[in-house]
Amino acid sequence: MTAKPLITHLRHVGIAMPDLDRQLAFYRDLWGLTPVADDTGVHFLAAEGSPEQYVVRLRKDDQKRLDLVSFGAASVEDVHTLCERLRTAGVRIISEPDDVDTPGGGYGFRFFDCDGRVIEVSTDVATRAFRRIEEHESIPVRLSHFVINSANPEQTVAWYVEHLGFKLSDSLCMGDRGEFMWFLRCNDWHHSLAVSRGPHHAVNHISFELRGLDEYMRGTGRLLRAGVQKIWGPGRHKAGDNTYSYFFDKAGNTVEYTTELQLVDWDEWHPSVFDVFKPDFIDQWGTSNPMNEFVSKWMHNDPDRGLFVAPPL
């Protein structure tokens, strides 16, 4: 039996961009998130079905960048234990464990991962009053998972496994060209984080879970009717067994509507390698546009300008 990691789940993702107003309007009016607070130019948006205080934070910056990725921990003791383990391993700590001064408060710390992304781990964050998403209501229930591009993906995967305790669920390959995407879990969801091979370090996509298949399709259709650029989908992946529809946000990041992400047994699940050259491995339904250079180009995204740069609190 393998011990589960000290981190428990994905909390939120913070991104920055020059045109904050258009980005805020997209996530609020089209994507279906709820603004809950704003403080000195940082805007916090929640998913109506999630107890997390917020799942996305937005900030204006001269350059498009990833500000941070936040994970939860079970206790203050676990936060201190993880911080000391990382420090001993030579990981660069940005801020020592302390009270968190964002909506919901809590206690946590920040550090750089091996590629220079800012990672936050926190505990004792107050939960938000949330509600059951109703039938036909096509807004996000929760933040599902986050996918990053790495120019050195094997190294990045190994770092998250060794230092944060993630476990490999499955991976994708392109025939005899080898593996290019790794799905990592920190709990019983098939993946909360995934790492994809890319020409540079960047955001690949941010994924949001909807209530069910009907709500997922209604959300997909709503965005199409609104003229939002679709990248890929609708379809159903083999790895994770989840549905997918990918779109652009207003800063050119890829965002996904999904549902029915697979739950797996922490100890009993054994990873498989799925070859995306086999059509039913990349889309079980056969309804999606193919994964081609158009899809790959946009999911490569722009190089992340936030590496080894700590954002404002």
ZIZIPE-V688419 format. One record per pair of residues at least 4 apart in sequence whose C-alpha atoms are under 7 Angstrom apart, sorted by the first residue. I is the first residue (numbers start at 1). J is the second residue. Records with the same first field share a line. If there is no record, write none. Layout:
BEGIN
I=J ; J
END
This chain:
BEGIN
1=267
2=267
4=186
5=164 ; 165 ; 166 ; 186
6=73 ; 78 ; 82
7=71 ; 72 ; 73 ; 186
8=72 ; 73 ; 74 ; 186 ; 187
9=71 ; 72 ; 186 ; 187
10=70 ; 71 ; 72 ; 192
11=52 ; 55 ; 70 ; 71 ; 72
12=54 ; 55 ; 56 ; 69 ; 70
13=55 ; 56 ; 57 ; 68 ; 69 ; 70
14=56 ; 57 ; 58 ; 66 ; 67 ; 68 ; 69
15=57 ; 58 ; 59 ; 65 ; 66 ; 67
16=58 ; 59 ; 60 ; 61 ; 64 ; 65 ; 66 ; 67
17=59 ; 60 ; 61 ; 62 ; 63 ; 64 ; 65 ; 251
18=60 ; 61 ; 62 ; 63 ; 64
19=23 ; 60
20=24 ; 59 ; 60
21=25
22=26 ; 250
23=27 ; 249 ; 250 ; 251
24=28
25=29
26=30 ; 31 ; 249 ; 250
27=31 ; 32 ; 33
28=32 ; 33 ; 34 ; 35
30=223
31=139
32=139 ; 140
33=45 ; 46 ; 47 ; 140
34=45 ; 46 ; 47 ; 48
35=44 ; 45 ; 46
36=44 ; 45 ; 46
37=43 ; 44
38=42 ; 43 ; 44
39=43
41=59 ; 60
42=57 ; 58 ; 59
43=57 ; 58 ; 59
44=54 ; 56 ; 57 ; 58
45=54 ; 55 ; 56 ; 57
46=53 ; 54 ; 55 ; 56
47=54 ; 55 ; 140 ; 141 ; 142
48=130 ; 131 ; 140 ; 141
49=130 ; 131 ; 132 ; 133 ; 141 ; 142
50=130 ; 141 ; 142
51=127 ; 128 ; 129 ; 130
52=127 ; 128
53=103 ; 104 ; 127 ; 128
55=143
63=305
64=305
65=304 ; 305 ; 306
66=304 ; 306
67=118 ; 306 ; 311
68=117 ; 118 ; 119 ; 120
69=118 ; 119 ; 120
70=119 ; 120 ; 121
71=120 ; 121 ; 122
72=121 ; 122 ; 123
73=78 ; 79 ; 121 ; 122 ; 123
74=78 ; 123
75=79 ; 123 ; 124
76=80 ; 107 ; 123
77=81
78=82
79=83 ; 108 ; 122
80=84 ; 97
81=85
82=86
83=87
84=88
85=89
86=90 ; 91 ; 163
87=91 ; 92 ; 93
91=112
92=111 ; 112
93=110 ; 111 ; 112
94=110 ; 111
95=109 ; 110 ; 111
96=109
97=107 ; 108 ; 109
98=107 ; 108 ; 109
99=105 ; 106 ; 107 ; 108
100=105 ; 106 ; 107 ; 108
101=105
104=125 ; 126 ; 127
105=125 ; 126
106=122 ; 123 ; 124 ; 125 ; 126
107=122 ; 123 ; 124
108=121 ; 122 ; 123
109=120 ; 121 ; 122
110=118 ; 119 ; 120 ; 121
111=118 ; 119 ; 120
112=116 ; 117 ; 118 ; 119 ; 308
113=117 ; 118 ; 119
114=156 ; 159
116=307 ; 308
117=307 ; 308
118=310
133=137 ; 141 ; 211
136=214 ; 215
137=215
138=210 ; 215 ; 216 ; 218 ; 219
139=210 ; 219
140=208 ; 209 ; 210
141=209 ; 210 ; 211
142=208 ; 209
143=207 ; 208 ; 209
144=192 ; 207 ; 208 ; 209
145=191 ; 192 ; 193 ; 206 ; 207
146=192 ; 193 ; 194 ; 205 ; 206 ; 207
147=193 ; 194 ; 195 ; 203 ; 204 ; 205 ; 206
148=194 ; 195 ; 196 ; 202 ; 203 ; 204 ; 205
149=195 ; 196 ; 197 ; 198 ; 200 ; 201 ; 202 ; 203 ; 204 ; 300
150=195 ; 196 ; 197 ; 198 ; 200 ; 201 ; 202
151=197 ; 198 ; 199 ; 200 ; 201
152=156
153=157 ; 195 ; 196 ; 197
154=158
155=159
156=160
157=161 ; 195
158=162
159=163
160=164 ; 165 ; 166
161=165 ; 166 ; 167
166=184 ; 185 ; 186
167=184 ; 185 ; 186
168=182 ; 183 ; 184 ; 185 ; 271
169=183 ; 184 ; 185 ; 190 ; 270 ; 271
170=182 ; 183 ; 239 ; 271 ; 272 ; 273
171=179 ; 181 ; 182 ; 183 ; 272 ; 273 ; 274
172=179 ; 180 ; 181 ; 182 ; 273 ; 274 ; 275 ; 276
173=178 ; 179 ; 180 ; 273 ; 274 ; 275 ; 276
174=178 ; 179 ; 275 ; 276 ; 277
175=275 ; 277
180=196 ; 197
181=194 ; 195 ; 196 ; 197
182=194 ; 195 ; 196
183=191 ; 193 ; 194 ; 195
184=191 ; 192 ; 193 ; 194
185=189 ; 190 ; 191 ; 192 ; 193
186=192
188=263 ; 264 ; 265 ; 266
189=262 ; 263 ; 264
190=240 ; 261 ; 262 ; 263 ; 264
198=300
200=303
201=303 ; 304
202=300 ; 301 ; 302 ; 303 ; 304
203=301
204=254 ; 299 ; 300 ; 301
205=253 ; 254 ; 255 ; 256 ; 299
206=254 ; 255 ; 256
207=255 ; 256 ; 257 ; 258
208=256 ; 257 ; 258
209=257 ; 258 ; 259
210=215 ; 216 ; 257 ; 258 ; 259
211=215 ; 259
212=216 ; 259 ; 260
213=217 ; 259
214=218
215=219
216=220 ; 257 ; 258 ; 259
217=221
218=222
219=223
220=224 ; 245
221=225
222=226
223=227 ; 228
224=228
228=247
229=247 ; 248
230=246 ; 247 ; 248
231=246 ; 247 ; 295
232=245 ; 246 ; 288 ; 289 ; 295
233=244 ; 245 ; 246 ; 288 ; 289
234=244 ; 245 ; 287 ; 288
235=243 ; 244 ; 245 ; 283 ; 285 ; 286 ; 287 ; 288
236=241 ; 242 ; 243 ; 244 ; 283 ; 284 ; 285
237=241 ; 242 ; 243 ; 281 ; 282 ; 283 ; 284
238=281 ; 282 ; 283 ; 284
240=261 ; 262
241=261 ; 262
242=258 ; 259 ; 260 ; 261 ; 262
243=258 ; 259 ; 260
244=256 ; 257 ; 258
245=256 ; 257 ; 258
246=254 ; 255 ; 256 ; 257
247=254 ; 255 ; 256
248=252 ; 253 ; 254 ; 255
249=253 ; 254 ; 255
253=301
254=299
264=269
265=269
274=281
275=281
276=281 ; 282
279=283
280=284 ; 286
283=288
291=295
292=296
293=297
294=298
295=299
296=300
END
